[in-house]
Amino acid sequence: MRIPSYAIFDRPRVKARRAFTLLELIVAAALTAVLAGFVITIVSNVAGFWTRTSGRLSAEVQARLVLDQLALDLSAARFQDDGNVWLAANIVNASSNSGLWVNALTVNNVKPNNTTSLVLGSASIKDDRFGLAGVWLRFFTTSRGTNTAATPTTISAPVAVGYQIIRRYTAVTTTNLNTAYLLHRAEVRPAATTGTAPRPGVLESGYKITAAAYTTSTASNNNGSTTGDPRTIQVPGTARLLDSVIAENVIDFGIRAYVRDATATATGGLRAIFPVGSNGALTSATTSTRLLSSVPSSTPASVLASTGAQPFPDVVDVMVRILTDEGARLIAAYEANPPTPAATALLPNVTVQQYWWQIALAHSQVFTRRIVVNAQPL
């Protein structure tokens, strides 16, 4: 059968595939942008949450280490009723105490050493500020962890410990110029080391924590450059020795000391002895921020007034303020780069010192603990 020619050429034609219109492309691009925005927002929030959380966790881990160590040291503090100073504390609103303090390139931007950093007598110790370098705390406690039968003279022997904040290099490498606020815990060996050049320890330097051996000594075998030297109580190492660092990014460290007093009913039977003014109340006066405990806490107030002696505390409240990782980064950037006149104009009622504290308060955490001191006079 012959197929008509018109049947061959009249088959249905397949329509050509058409492209997207401009309107469709715009709608697709808009939807893609919205979805991308959602994804970016979610990722950014998760990343920010992770940064904040990890920063807080880092601060909490360090705080736990510091407070646990202080609890061990203070609960085992040693004291003898011999007139010597067995515990001392100073609020240090200067950078000269250790001789190791390293300022930023722009001195005006570091933590201020004025009244901005010295706020005492608040309702709670967590709201106090203890000066530029915080409290320099030192006392005698019990040695533990390294005693062996081979060294019977040091078994359970007292050791001297000292706590202080120093702004210094964070690495032993001389090419690394990074600095941070580091909390040191220096511990003096119980006895002199053996060898051709023995170095003094607590037994040789005596039991007065304010003695020259623990402060101003410059003897070659006791200059603080070797771990365990008595002078490390004030000068913990050389410029690059970081053996005594217990925590970093610690911008404040302070204590309140109390003795038991049944007449102090308003404060739960505790009477503040540091830092206090002449009226016995917590104070911000720099002249009243020194504690030298040399007599039992039970010494009558009349005896204290007549002799000028200060009692050994029964209870100590401890406070430590630690920057988060983000806070440490912001403080380091602020200290290294002074604000320009244009930036300063944006904060007409805020000084550079106040702005330092604004950054610190927004990006730090405060940790406190009450510690019972079990020392009894021998």
C-alpha positions in Angstrom: 0.0 0.0 0.0 1.4 3.3 -0.9 1.5 6.0 1.8 0.4 9.4 0.7 3.2 11.9 0.6 1.2 14.4 2.7 1.1 11.9 5.5 4.8 11.9 5.8 5.2 15.6 6.1 2.1 16.2 8.4 3.5 14.3 11.5 3.1 16.2 14.8 6.1 18.5 15.4 8.0 18.4 18.7 8.0 21.8 20.2 11.5 23.3 21.0 12.5 23.4 24.8 12.2 27.0 26.0 14.6 28.7 28.4 13.8 30.3 31.9 12.3 33.7 31.8 14.0 36.6 33.6 11.3 36.6 36.2 11.9 33.0 37.0 15.6 33.6 37.4 15.0 36.5 39.7 12.6 34.4 41.9 15.1 31.5 42.0 18.0 33.8 42.9 15.9 35.4 45.7 15.0 32.0 47.1 18.6 30.9 47.0 19.7 34.1 48.8 17.1 33.6 51.5 18.1 30.0 52.1 21.8 31.0 52.1 21.0 33.7 54.6 19.3 31.2 56.9 22.2 28.8 56.6 24.8 31.6 57.3 22.8 32.8 60.3 22.5 29.3 61.8 26.2 28.6 61.2 27.2 32.0 62.7 25.0 31.5 65.7 26.3 28.0 66.3 29.9 29.2 65.9 29.3 32.2 68.2 27.6 29.9 70.8 30.6 27.5 70.6 33.1 30.3 71.0 31.2 31.7 74.0 30.8 28.3 75.6 34.3 27.2 75.0 35.6 30.5 76.4 33.5 30.1 79.5 34.5 26.5 80.0 38.2 27.5 79.7 37.7 30.1 82.4 35.8 27.7 84.6 38.5 25.0 84.3 41.2 27.4 85.2 39.2 28.9 88.1 38.5 25.4 89.5 42.3 24.7 89.4 43.1 27.9 91.2 40.4 27.7 93.9 41.1 24.0 94.5 44.8 24.7 95.0 44.1 27.7 97.3 41.7 25.5 99.3 44.5 22.9 99.7 47.1 25.5 100.7 44.9 27.6 103.0 43.2 24.7 104.8 46.7 23.3 105.6 48.2 26.6 106.5 50.8 26.5 109.3 51.0 28.9 112.2 53.0 29.2 115.4 52.4 31.7 118.2 56.0 33.0 118.1 55.4 36.6 117.0 56.6 35.9 113.4 54.4 36.7 110.4 53.1 33.4 109.1 50.6 34.9 106.6 50.8 38.3 104.8 48.7 40.0 102.2 49.0 43.2 100.3 46.8 44.8 97.8 49.2 45.8 95.0 48.0 48.8 93.0 51.3 49.1 91.1 53.4 47.1 88.7 56.7 47.3 90.6 56.3 44.5 93.1 57.9 41.6 91.2 60.1 43.5 88.8 58.8 41.2 86.1 55.8 43.3 85.0 55.8 43.9 81.2 53.7 46.8 80.0 52.1 47.0 76.6 53.6 49.2 73.9 51.0 51.9 74.8 51.2 52.2 78.6 48.0 54.1 78.9 46.0 51.1 77.6 47.0 48.4 80.1 45.0 47.7 83.2 44.9 51.0 85.1 46.6 51.5 88.4 44.2 54.1 89.7 40.9 54.0 91.6 39.3 52.4 88.6 40.9 49.2 89.6 40.6 49.6 93.3 37.0 49.1 94.5 36.7 47.5 97.9 33.9 47.1 100.5 31.2 46.0 98.1 28.2 44.0 99.2 29.9 40.9 97.8 33.6 40.2 97.2 32.7 39.3 93.5 32.1 43.0 93.0 35.4 44.2 94.5 38.5 45.1 92.5 41.8 44.5 94.1 44.1 47.0 92.4 46.4 46.7 89.4 48.2 43.5 90.4 45.5 42.1 92.8 46.4 40.7 96.2 50.0 39.5 96.8 49.2 36.6 99.2 51.9 34.5 100.9 52.0 32.1 103.8 53.4 28.8 105.1 51.6 25.5 104.4 52.3 21.8 104.4 54.6 20.2 101.8 53.1 17.2 100.0 53.5 15.2 96.9 57.3 14.9 96.6 58.4 13.7 100.0 60.3 10.4 100.2 62.0 8.4 102.8 65.3 9.4 101.3 64.7 13.0 102.5 63.4 12.6 106.0 64.1 16.3 106.8 61.5 17.4 104.4 58.7 15.0 105.2 55.6 17.1 106.1 57.9 20.1 106.4 56.4 23.5 106.0 56.8 25.2 102.6 56.2 28.9 101.8 53.8 29.7 98.9 53.0 33.0 97.3 50.3 34.1 94.9 50.4 37.1 92.7 49.3 38.4 89.2 52.0 39.6 86.8 51.6 40.9 83.3 54.4 39.2 81.5 55.5 37.1 78.5 53.5 34.0 77.8 56.3 31.9 76.3 59.9 31.1 77.1 60.9 31.7 73.5 62.6 35.1 73.3 61.1 35.9 69.9 57.6 35.5 71.3 56.6 38.9 72.6 53.0 38.0 73.5 52.0 39.1 77.0 49.1 38.2 79.3 48.0 38.5 82.9 49.3 35.4 84.6 48.6 34.2 88.1 51.7 32.7 89.7 51.9 30.2 92.6 55.5 30.1 93.8 56.5 27.3 96.3 59.7 27.4 98.2 61.5 24.1 98.8 61.5 22.9 102.4 65.3 22.4 102.6 68.4 23.3 100.7 69.3 21.2 97.8 72.4 19.1 98.0 75.5 19.5 95.8 78.4 21.8 95.4 76.2 25.0 95.6 73.2 24.3 97.8 70.4 26.8 97.6 68.4 27.9 100.7 64.9 26.8 101.5 62.2 27.4 104.1 64.1 25.7 106.9 67.2 27.8 106.3 65.3 31.1 105.7 63.0 30.8 108.7 59.3 31.3 109.4 58.7 34.9 108.9 57.2 35.4 105.5 58.1 39.1 105.4 61.8 38.4 106.0 64.4 39.5 103.5 65.0 36.0 102.3 61.5 36.0 100.8 61.6 39.5 99.5 64.6 41.7 98.9 67.4 39.0 98.9 69.7 39.3 95.9 72.2 36.6 96.8 73.3 34.6 93.7 71.9 31.4 95.2 68.6 33.1 96.2 67.6 35.6 93.5 64.4 34.0 92.4 65.8 32.8 89.1 65.6 29.1 90.2 62.4 27.3 91.0 62.1 26.9 94.7 64.3 29.9 95.8 62.8 31.7 98.8 62.8 35.0 96.8 60.4 33.4 94.3 57.7 34.4 96.8 58.1 38.0 95.4 60.0 37.4 92.1 58.9 34.1 90.6 61.6 33.4 88.1 63.4 35.4 85.4 61.7 37.2 82.5 61.1 34.0 80.7 60.7 31.4 83.5 57.1 30.4 83.8 57.3 27.4 86.0 55.1 28.9 88.7 52.2 30.0 86.4 49.0 28.4 87.6 46.5 30.2 85.3 46.4 32.7 82.5 44.1 35.6 81.7 43.6 36.3 85.4 43.0 40.0 85.7 42.0 40.2 89.3 42.7 38.1 92.5 41.7 39.1 96.0 40.7 37.9 99.4 38.7 38.9 102.4 40.0 37.6 105.8 37.9 37.0 108.9 38.2 35.8 112.5 35.5 34.2 114.5 33.7 36.7 116.8 30.5 35.7 118.6 29.6 39.4 119.0 29.5 39.8 115.2 26.0 38.6 114.9 25.2 40.7 111.9 27.9 38.9 109.8 27.3 35.4 111.0 29.9 35.4 113.8 32.7 36.5 111.5 34.6 39.8 111.9 36.5 41.2 108.9 40.2 41.8 109.4 41.3 42.4 105.8 40.9 44.7 104.0 39.5 47.0 106.7 39.8 50.5 108.0 40.3 51.8 111.5 36.6 51.3 112.3 36.8 47.6 111.3 34.7 48.0 108.2 35.7 46.9 104.7 37.4 49.9 103.0 38.9 51.1 99.7 41.6 53.1 101.5 45.0 52.0 100.1 46.6 52.7 103.5 44.5 49.9 105.1 45.2 47.2 102.5 47.9 45.2 104.3 47.6 42.2 106.5 50.5 40.7 108.6 49.1 37.9 110.7 51.3 37.3 113.7 49.1 36.4 116.6 46.3 33.8 117.2 42.9 34.8 115.9 41.6 34.6 119.5 43.8 37.5 120.6 41.6 40.0 122.4 40.9 43.3 120.5 42.4 45.3 123.4 45.7 43.5 123.0 45.6 44.0 119.2 45.0 47.7 119.7 47.8 48.2 122.2 50.4 46.1 120.3 49.5 46.8 116.7 49.5 43.0 116.0 47.1 41.5 113.5 45.4 38.1 114.1 45.8 35.0 112.0 42.5 34.5 110.0 40.0 31.7 110.6 38.2 32.1 107.3 39.2 33.5 104.0 37.0 34.4 101.0 38.8 34.1 97.7 37.9 35.8 94.5 39.4 35.3 91.0 38.4 37.1 87.8 39.4 35.4 84.5 38.9 36.6 81.0 37.2 34.4 78.5 39.2 33.5 75.3 37.3 36.3 73.5 37.9 38.7 76.3 41.6 37.9 76.3 41.7 38.6 72.5 39.8 41.9 72.9 41.9 43.1 75.8 45.1 42.3 74.0 43.9 44.1 70.9 42.9 47.2 72.9 46.2 47.3 74.8 48.2 47.0 71.6 46.2 49.5 69.6 45.3 52.8 71.3 42.0 54.3 70.4 42.1 57.0 67.7 40.8 60.5 68.3 37.7 59.6 66.3 37.1 56.5 68.3 37.6 58.4 71.6 35.0 61.0 70.5 32.4 58.2 70.4 32.9 57.8 74.1 33.1 61.3 75.4 32.3 60.4 79.0 34.5 57.3 79.2 38.3 57.3 79.8 40.6 54.8 78.3 41.0 53.3 81.7 37.3 52.9 82.2 36.9 51.4 78.7 39.5 48.8 79.6 37.2 47.7 82.5 34.1 47.9 80.3 35.7 45.3 78.0 36.9 43.2 81.0 33.6 43.2 82.8 31.7 42.2 79.6 34.1 39.3 78.8 35.2 37.8 82.1 33.8 35.6 84.8 34.2 35.9 88.6 34.6 32.8 90.8 34.6 32.8 94.6 35.1 30.3 97.4 35.0 30.5 101.2 37.9 28.5 102.7 38.2 27.6 106.4 41.7 27.9 107.8 42.4 25.1 110.2 45.7 26.4 111.5 46.1 26.4 115.3 49.0 28.1 117.2 51.6 25.6 118.4 
